[in-house]
Amino acid sequence: MASTDSTNTSDNSSTDAPKDTPRVDFYVTKAKTPAPQFALETACRIADKAFSAGHRIHICLEDANECEKLDALLWTFRDGSFIPHEVSDSPIENCPVTLSTSISLEHSDMLLNIAHKVPENFMRFQRIAEVINNQPESVVAGRERYRFYRENGLNPQHHEVS
């Protein structure tokens, strides 16, 4: 596993997976930042870079409360940054970033997963970014998803972030 402190969202990858399979990146913290806040702030940074690179992003969260928090944070997390987004369980054609507790949206090419569940239809995404905080349940669920991707022929990359 490679380690870095960046939130790289470029399409250059050193994975061994075939080109028609998703690139999977795990962003993991060892920091003492409160876990939910870390996950949301990291999601904002990844979404900002991916949006700037032209990706259509769906952010899957654990519950409606997380959706509300991330919705507010995306408007304010950095001066001069604007990420157009909506909280929606249905595809929104002209909206490049959507947030919800489901993963069934068809219009996105990138999934940013903060939820603890394995994404449905994960092979349809070009990119999958998994955010893992320092809470035991997040770490255990992250390890299960990492193993799941490996068992399905993907080569997830590991990035430590602070």
C-alpha positions in Angstrom: 0.0 0.0 0.0 1.3 3.4 -0.9 1.0 6.3 1.6 0.8 10.0 0.9 -0.8 13.0 2.5 -2.5 14.3 -0.6 -6.0 14.0 -1.8 -5.0 13.2 -5.4 -7.9 13.0 -7.7 -6.0 12.9 -11.0 -6.6 10.0 -13.4 -3.0 9.0 -13.4 -2.9 5.8 -11.5 -0.2 3.2 -10.8 -2.8 0.5 -10.2 -2.7 -2.9 -11.9 -6.4 -2.9 -12.6 -7.6 -2.9 -16.2 -8.6 0.5 -17.6 -12.3 -0.3 -17.7 -12.4 -0.9 -13.9 -12.7 1.9 -11.3 -9.8 3.4 -9.6 -10.3 3.1 -5.9 -8.5 5.4 -3.4 -8.8 5.2 0.4 -8.1 8.4 2.3 -7.3 7.5 6.0 -6.6 9.7 9.0 -4.4 9.0 11.9 -5.0 12.5 13.2 -6.8 13.3 16.4 -9.3 15.5 14.7 -12.9 14.6 15.7 -13.8 11.8 13.3 -17.0 13.0 11.7 -15.5 16.5 11.1 -12.4 14.9 9.5 -14.5 12.8 7.1 -16.6 15.8 6.1 -13.7 18.2 5.6 -11.8 15.5 3.6 -14.9 15.0 1.5 -15.0 18.7 0.7 -11.3 18.8 -0.3 -11.7 15.7 -2.6 -15.0 17.0 -4.1 -13.4 20.4 -4.8 -10.5 18.8 -6.7 -12.6 16.3 -8.5 -15.2 19.0 -9.5 -12.3 21.2 -10.8 -11.1 18.2 -12.8 -14.6 17.9 -14.5 -15.9 14.9 -12.6 -19.6 14.4 -11.8 -19.6 13.3 -8.2 -22.0 11.5 -5.9 -21.2 11.6 -2.2 -22.8 8.8 -0.2 -23.2 9.5 3.5 -24.2 7.3 6.5 -27.4 9.3 7.4 -29.5 12.4 6.8 -27.7 14.3 9.6 -24.4 13.8 7.8 -26.0 15.0 4.5 -27.2 18.2 6.2 -23.7 18.9 7.7 -21.9 18.3 4.5 -24.4 20.3 2.6 -23.7 23.3 4.8 -19.9 22.7 4.8 -19.6 22.5 1.0 -20.8 26.2 0.9 -18.4 27.4 3.5 -15.3 25.1 3.8 -13.0 27.4 1.9 -13.1 31.0 0.8 -13.4 31.4 -3.0 -14.5 27.8 -3.5 -17.8 27.0 -5.0 -19.1 23.5 -5.5 -22.6 23.4 -6.9 -24.5 20.5 -5.2 -27.8 19.2 -4.1 -29.0 16.7 -1.5 -31.0 14.3 -3.6 -31.7 10.6 -4.0 -32.6 11.1 -7.6 -30.3 12.1 -10.5 -30.2 15.9 -11.2 -29.1 16.4 -14.8 -27.3 19.7 -14.5 -26.0 19.2 -11.0 -22.3 18.0 -10.9 -22.4 17.0 -7.2 -25.1 15.2 -5.3 -25.3 14.0 -1.7 -27.5 11.3 -0.3 -27.6 8.1 1.8 -27.9 5.9 -1.3 -25.5 4.9 -4.1 -27.9 4.3 -6.9 -27.5 7.5 -8.9 -26.6 6.9 -12.5 -25.3 10.2 -13.7 -22.1 10.3 -11.7 -18.7 9.1 -12.8 -17.1 9.3 -9.3 -18.3 8.0 -6.0 -17.1 9.7 -2.8 -18.1 7.2 -0.1 -18.3 8.3 3.5 -20.8 5.6 4.5 -19.7 2.3 6.0 -21.4 0.2 3.3 -20.0 -1.4 0.2 -21.2 0.6 -2.9 -23.8 -1.0 -5.0 -22.9 -1.2 -8.7 -19.4 0.0 -7.9 -18.1 -1.1 -11.3 -20.0 1.6 -13.1 -17.9 4.4 -11.6 -14.6 5.6 -13.0 -13.4 6.6 -9.6 -14.2 5.7 -6.0 -12.9 7.6 -3.1 -13.4 6.0 0.3 -12.9 8.3 3.4 -12.0 6.5 6.6 -11.8 8.3 9.9 -10.0 7.2 13.1 -13.1 5.7 14.8 -13.1 1.9 15.3 -16.3 1.3 13.4 -15.0 3.3 10.4 -11.7 1.5 10.4 -13.4 -2.0 10.6 -15.9 -1.1 7.8 -13.0 0.4 5.7 -11.0 -2.8 6.0 -14.0 -4.8 4.9 -14.5 -2.5 1.8 -10.8 -2.7 1.0 -10.9 -6.5 1.1 -14.1 -6.5 -1.0 -12.5 -4.4 -3.7 -9.4 -6.6 -3.7 -11.6 -9.7 -4.0 -13.3 -8.1 -7.0 -10.0 -7.6 -8.9 -9.3 -4.0 -8.0 -6.1 -2.6 -6.5 -7.2 0.1 -4.0 -4.6 2.7 -3.2 -4.0 4.0 0.4 -3.4 7.7 1.3 -2.8 9.0 4.8 -4.3 12.5 5.2 -4.2 15.0 7.9 
